[in-house]
Amino acid sequence: MTDARREDSSDPASAAEHLLRCLRFYSRLPVPAFGFERAPHAMLDFRRGARWLPLAGALIALPAALVLAALAAAGLPASFVAALTLAASMLTTGAFHEDGLADTADGFGGGRTRERKLEIMRDSRIGTFGGAALVVSILARAAALAALLDRSGALAAAGALIMLGAVARTAALAPLALLDPARTDGAMWAAMKPSPATLAIGFVLSAAISLGLAQLVGLSATATLVALLAALAASLAMTQIARRQIGGATGDVAGAAEQLAEIAMLAALLAPALQ
């Protein structure tokens, strides 16, 4: 098989390699190297390979969904189940997106100039804005998961968690695709921007996963469709904020977009008018 064919994402071996790279990039799951991979530990190619992010995101969310189902089956209170479920999710990802949210909030909130904002975003220490953003994000998602558990049951809540994993990560590609890199020495510059085809395929795949899950676990199709649009709207809003604040995108901005997309999706899934 030629290298050109293996770089084609429509080829099964190439598609599998891109999926594995997505899993390694977005999680701390112990993904082994397989014999068909040309470069098992190469950087994810966002230009083409990120089209498989919806499937990778769903798989990454699966451990947290299993934790939710197991704790709920034990009869534990919904708020306790939701809190431990988010802890399992953050362990799976290494708090990847939460870190991006905190860095973005610190930079945008604490810096006066573009250069200072980017400098703060590179600082691994968490400031007041970052800490506050994390608290709000975790509380909002935990409260929403607990409400979903109480209202719709464990199966629906676990399905929603997998849906979030697929859709929110895909929606978070928007700032990377629509903005230039805010700095030319970061990981985003090296990985390249997602192509329009990658975005289109990613959104179609994430929508298919979400609508299929909704039917299986008893979630409203209307609420699911609105949740998809809400995730995209939240990511586009983050894109506009980043454009004004730093004139471009970074990986941290994508992380913040992912967190906002999750919250927006949960709000849509819980909205009484959409049930």
Secondary structure, DSSP 8 states (H G I E B T S, - for coil): --HHHHT-TTSHHHHHHHHHHHHHHH--------TT-S-TTS---TTTGGGGHHHHHHHHHHHHHHHHHHHHHTT--HHHHHHHHHHHHHHHHTSHHHHHHHHHHHHHHH-SSHHHHHHHHH--S--HHHHHHHHHHHHHHHHHHHHHHHHH-HHHHHHHHHHHHHHHHHHTHHHHHHS-BS-SSSHHHHH----HHHHHHHHHHHHHHHHHHHHHHT--HHHHHHHHHHHHHHHHHHHHHHHHHHSSB-HHHHHHHHHHHHHHHHHHHH-GGG-
